[in-house]
């Protein structure tokens, strides 16, 4: 995945002390606007990002999204999402988490309340 450059730019420009719900929300808004301009369903992208935060959506985030790409993974439409992550609010945000989120499962979860897990795969550094 070609996310390393944008991940490095985020790491150079932000630290753990910058992480906030406001910054996260501005980044997500920018990402969903770009997706909409490309003809993608921006609501599904928003929900795919939100599912990563699970029950921590209303807390100060330790990760912010930096990259999203729609792809096919094991014959399923997915959003590949990469986050810059801090291990605390004092240091850098050079850690990363890569998630593959199922679009069909997320759509089902979003519209029917199913408890199916939309996260197909997670990979990240320590």
N, C-alpha and C positions, 0 to 999 in steps of 0.2 A: 504494500500500500504506500502511496506517495505522500504520507503525512509528516515525515520527519522534518521537512523544512518549516512548515507552519508550526509544528510542535516546538521547534527551536526558537522561532520568533516569539511565541507566547512566553517561553521560558526566559528570554532576554528582556521582555518588557514588563513582566509581572512577577510578583513574589507571593508567598503565602499570605502576607499581610494585606494584599490587594483583593484576596478572594472574598466575595460577598454575593448575596443573592442578586443584588443590582447588577453587578458585572456579569454574572452568569446569565441573567435575563436579557441583557443587551446583546450578548454574544449569540444567544439562541434566537433572538429576534432577527439579527443580521443573517444568520444561517437559514432561517425559515423564509425570509424575504428572497434570498438568492435561490432557494429551492423552488419557490413559487414562480419566479421569473423563468426558471428552466422547465416549467410545466409539471413539476412534482407536487404531490399533496403535502403542503406545508404543515397541516394539522397532524398528519401521521408522523412526520419528522419530529415535530414538537413532542408528541407523545412517546416516540421512541427514545428521545433524549431524556424525557421526564422519568421513564420507567427505570433508567439507570440509577436514579436517586432513590428509588423505592420509597420507603417511609421517611426519608430524610430531606424531602423537598423543601420543607419549611425551615430547615436549619441552615446555618452558615455552611456553604459547601467547601469541601476540601479538594474538589476537582471542578474544572470548567471544560466544556467542549471546545475543541479546536479544529475538528475535521469531521466531515460527514460525506459519505459516498454511497449511493444506491448501487447494489450489486446482486449477484445471484450466488448463493452459497448452498451447496448440496441440493441443487434444483429448487431452491426457495428464494423468493425475493426478500432482500434484507437491506437494512441500513447498517453500514459499517461506521461506527462512531469512535473517535479517538478523543481522549481527554488528557489535559495536563493535570497533574496531581501533585499536591504537597503532602508531606507526611506530618506537617504541623503548620501553624500559621506564621512561623517566623522565618523559615527557610525558603528555598526556591521551589518552583513548580516544574522541575525537570523530570519528574516521574511521569509515567504514562499508563493509561488503561485503554485497551482496545476492546470494544464490544461489538458483537454481531447480533443485531436485533431483528427478529422475524417480523416482517410486515404483515403477513396473514394472521399470525397469532395475536399481534398487537391490535389489528383491526377487530378481531373477534373479542379480545379482552376489552377493548375500548367500547364496543357497541353492545356487548351482551353481558359484561361483568364476569366472564369466565375467569377462573383463577389460574389459567395456563400461564406458564412462564414464557415471556417473549424473548428473553435473552438466550440466544442459541449458543454463544461462545464468548468467553472472556479471557483476555490475555493481558498481562501487565508486568511491570517491574516491581521490585520490592521497595 
